[in-house]
Amino acid sequence: MTAAKAAAEILARAPGVRPRVGIVLGSGLGGVADRVEGATAVPYAELPGFPVPAVEGHAGRLVLGTLAGCPVAVMQGRVHAYEGTGFAALKTAIRALKLAGCEALVLTCAAGSLRKDVGPGRLMLIADHINLLGSNPLVGPNDDAFGPRFPSLTDAWDPALRARLRGQAADLGIPLAEGVYAACLGPSFETPAEVRMLSILGADAVGMSTVPECLVARHCGLRVAGVAVITNLGVGLSDEPVNHDHTLRTAASAAADLERLLTRFLADRIEGWTAGDEAQP
């Protein structure tokens, strides 16, 4: 099994580090990995079955070590459905983190806001999602060793972890919005009509990633939390340009708040990652 081979390689590359939390870093957010202590960086290309990103802002390496005292495996970069390589490598990566010891997965991404009151540079906690990618990484034969054929998504974005993040953001003085994330295929940005449609459907932010990792993680029993960095307002809501360079610049400027929040999140949660943990902030 490729995921098992990748997990074994992960543990072999960083002896003594058994990660408890996986973190996936989105476009322009790779700097969080620089905060990892005792870091061992492994290129994805050296891990069996791992994805190799081809988009600017995604370094394509796994960083192993500790962050705020918590053993972590940080995915510095991801692949997207629009790259046309399918979901097999993504499934391998997330399942390998599970087999290597992770109990929870924190997903980050850059996103466009559909709410004028949540502008560029803000963080948005993902409360739920709408999958508009046109597919699902769980399509095909089910691997019963990881999870059920028909997984429930009632608690896809873990309520207890969200409560923790809300409380910690308040303690740090970081404005943290909360909303529904819509995943669209891309790679083109949305039209003004599509932005209006997404708002009508109940979405608060839109991007081209994150949902597939959540689906695979929940299928194999990982708890999931997600934070989107708002890089722009949706087309038609602002005169600001919407392009990938702008996304990277704005994500980088907001990365400091994200780093502070993730560091506090991990520092406060070295114990109690199991599903029975209370939802108190």
KADAQUI-V774634 format. One record per run of one state. SS is the DSSP state (hx for helix, st for strand, lp for the rest). FROM is the first residue (numbers start at 0). TO is the last residue. If there is no record, write none. Layout:
SS_FROM_TO / SS_FROM_TO
This chain:
lp_0_0 / hx_1_12 / lp_13_19 / st_20_24 / lp_25_28 / hx_29_34 / lp_35_35 / st_36_42 / hx_43_45 / lp_46_59 / st_60_66 / lp_67_68 / st_69_75 / lp_76_79 / hx_80_82 / lp_83_86 / hx_87_99 / lp_100_102 / st_103_112 / lp_113_121 / st_122_131 / lp_132_157 / hx_158_171 / lp_172_174 / st_175_183 / lp_184_190 / hx_191_200 / lp_201_203 / st_204_206 / lp_207_209 / hx_210_218 / lp_219_221 / st_222_232 / lp_233_242 / hx_243_266 / lp_267_280
